[in-house]
Amino acid sequence: LAAQKTEQEKIKEDVKNLTEGQEIVLKVQEDISAKLNAILAHISRQP
């Protein structure tokens, strides 16, 4: 039973880490999107 509890705690920790990782991925994607939009806006202003 103790081993099962330890395994459950490990799984919980893994899920928490995955969630944090996904939040970082989303921030990076938003950052890339913002930069791309800025580049496209700049290009479209060129004659």
Secondary structure, DSSP 8 states (H G I E B T S, - for coil): -HHHHHHHHHHHHHHHHHHHHHHHHHHHHHHHHHHHHHHHHHHHH--
